Amino acid sequence: MEVSVDVTVKAPMCPSRGVLEHVTSRWGVLVLACLHERSYRFSELRREVGGVSEKMLAQTLQTLERDGFLLRDAKPVIPPRVDYSLTELGREAADQVWALARWTERRTADVQAARVAYDAARAG
């Protein structure tokens, strides 16, 4: 079901802002970047993301699933097994996040140098 909405992210009440917030949140970015590579079980994803609490990861996964970015596949086995993977919509979002993550890795040294220069000019 496709819902037609007038979307302008710069508008204060635009619903796209909520979607943007979920995709670009600290943990949302990292979850999407990880799932860009392959599907993961919850415990694997928690280790891969690193530093996220179990509660925060569960909330992030639930939010991304609700938004249509993730599939949660619960297997009826003991112990329970749940796999998370990207939907087509999630793959599109993850492609964008992945590109931003790669750019950030490449340009972090430049940002750090800019911070040092900024701080030195202000200390002056």
LOKOLGU-491090 format. One record per residue (C-alpha): chain; residue in three letters; x, y, z. Coordinates in steps of 0.2 Angstrom, whole numbers. Each point is the difference from the previous one (the first is absolute). Last residue first. Layout:
# LOKOLGU-491090
KOLLUM,chain,res,x,y,z
KOLLUM,A,ALA,X,Y,Z;
...
END
This chain:
# LOKOLGU-491090
KOLLUM,chain,res,x,y,z
KOLLUM,A,GLY,224,163,102;
KOLLUM,A,ALA,-11,-13,8;
KOLLUM,A,ARG,-14,2,-14;
KOLLUM,A,ALA,13,-2,-14;
KOLLUM,A,ALA,7,-15,8;
KOLLUM,A,ASP,-17,-8,2;
KOLLUM,A,TYR,-5,3,-18;
KOLLUM,A,ALA,17,-7,-6;
KOLLUM,A,VAL,-2,-16,11;
KOLLUM,A,ARG,-18,-2,-6;
KOLLUM,A,ALA,5,2,-18;
KOLLUM,A,ALA,14,-13,2;
KOLLUM,A,GLN,-13,-12,8;
KOLLUM,A,VAL,-12,2,-14;
KOLLUM,A,ASP,14,-3,-13;
KOLLUM,A,ALA,5,-16,9;
KOLLUM,A,THR,-18,-6,0;
KOLLUM,A,ARG,-2,2,-19;
KOLLUM,A,ARG,2,-18,-6;
KOLLUM,A,GLU,-10,-8,14;
KOLLUM,A,THR,-13,13,-1;
KOLLUM,A,TRP,-2,-3,-19;
KOLLUM,A,ARG,-1,-19,3;
KOLLUM,A,ALA,-14,3,13;
KOLLUM,A,LEU,-9,12,-12;
KOLLUM,A,ALA,0,-12,-14;
KOLLUM,A,TRP,-6,-14,12;
KOLLUM,A,VAL,-14,11,6;
KOLLUM,A,GLN,-6,3,-18;
KOLLUM,A,ASP,1,-19,-5;
KOLLUM,A,ALA,-8,-4,17;
KOLLUM,A,ALA,-15,11,-4;
KOLLUM,A,GLU,-2,-9,-17;
KOLLUM,A,ARG,2,-17,8;
KOLLUM,A,GLY,-12,4,13;
KOLLUM,A,LEU,-13,4,-13;
KOLLUM,A,GLU,3,-17,-9;
KOLLUM,A,THR,-1,-8,18;
KOLLUM,A,LEU,16,-2,10;
KOLLUM,A,SER,3,-15,11;
KOLLUM,A,TYR,-2,-5,18;
KOLLUM,A,ASP,1,-18,6;
KOLLUM,A,VAL,-9,-7,16;
KOLLUM,A,ARG,5,-17,7;
KOLLUM,A,PRO,-9,-6,16;
KOLLUM,A,PRO,10,-13,9;
KOLLUM,A,ILE,-10,-11,-4;
KOLLUM,A,VAL,-7,2,-17;
KOLLUM,A,PRO,-15,9,-8;
KOLLUM,A,LYS,10,12,-10;
KOLLUM,A,ALA,-3,18,1;
KOLLUM,A,ASP,3,10,-16;
KOLLUM,A,ARG,0,19,3;
KOLLUM,A,LEU,0,9,-16;
KOLLUM,A,LEU,8,18,0;
KOLLUM,A,PHE,-3,17,-8;
KOLLUM,A,GLY,-19,0,1;
KOLLUM,A,ASP,-2,15,12;
KOLLUM,A,ARG,-6,-13,13;
KOLLUM,A,GLU,16,-11,-3;
KOLLUM,A,LEU,11,15,3;
KOLLUM,A,THR,-9,5,16;
KOLLUM,A,GLN,1,-18,6;
KOLLUM,A,LEU,18,-2,-4;
KOLLUM,A,THR,4,17,9;
KOLLUM,A,GLN,-10,-5,15;
KOLLUM,A,ALA,9,-17,1;
KOLLUM,A,LEU,17,8,-2;
KOLLUM,A,MET,-4,12,13;
KOLLUM,A,LYS,-5,-13,13;
KOLLUM,A,GLU,14,-12,-4;
KOLLUM,A,SER,12,15,3;
KOLLUM,A,VAL,11,6,-15;
KOLLUM,A,GLY,18,1,2;
KOLLUM,A,GLY,5,-10,-15;
KOLLUM,A,VAL,-10,-1,-16;
KOLLUM,A,GLU,7,-17,-5;
KOLLUM,A,ARG,-2,-7,18;
KOLLUM,A,ARG,-18,5,1;
KOLLUM,A,LEU,-3,-6,-18;
KOLLUM,A,GLU,7,-17,4;
KOLLUM,A,SER,-12,-1,16;
KOLLUM,A,PHE,-15,5,-10;
KOLLUM,A,ARG,3,-12,-15;
KOLLUM,A,TYR,7,8,-15;
KOLLUM,A,SER,-4,2,-19;
KOLLUM,A,ARG,14,6,-11;
KOLLUM,A,GLU,11,15,-5;
KOLLUM,A,HIS,-13,14,0;
KOLLUM,A,LEU,-6,-8,16;
KOLLUM,A,CYS,15,8,9;
KOLLUM,A,ALA,-2,17,-8;
KOLLUM,A,LEU,-18,0,4;
KOLLUM,A,VAL,3,-4,18;
KOLLUM,A,LEU,14,13,1;
KOLLUM,A,VAL,-11,14,-7;
KOLLUM,A,GLY,-15,-5,11;
KOLLUM,A,TRP,11,0,15;
KOLLUM,A,ARG,6,18,0;
KOLLUM,A,SER,-16,6,-8;
KOLLUM,A,THR,0,3,-19;
KOLLUM,A,VAL,-13,-12,-6;
KOLLUM,A,HIS,-12,3,15;
KOLLUM,A,GLU,2,19,-1;
KOLLUM,A,LEU,-2,0,-18;
KOLLUM,A,VAL,-16,-9,1;
KOLLUM,A,GLY,-6,12,14;
KOLLUM,A,ARG,4,15,-11;
KOLLUM,A,SER,-9,-8,-15;
KOLLUM,A,PRO,-16,3,9;
KOLLUM,A,CYS,2,19,-4;
KOLLUM,A,MET,-6,11,15;
KOLLUM,A,PRO,14,13,0;
KOLLUM,A,ALA,2,0,-19;
KOLLUM,A,LYS,18,-3,-5;
KOLLUM,A,VAL,-3,-18,-4;
KOLLUM,A,THR,-13,4,-13;
KOLLUM,A,VAL,-12,-14,-3;
KOLLUM,A,ASP,-18,2,-6;
KOLLUM,A,VAL,-6,-18,4;
KOLLUM,A,SER,-7,-13,-11;
KOLLUM,A,VAL,-1,-17,9;
KOLLUM,A,GLU,5,-16,-9;
KOLLUM,A,MET,-8,-16,5;
END
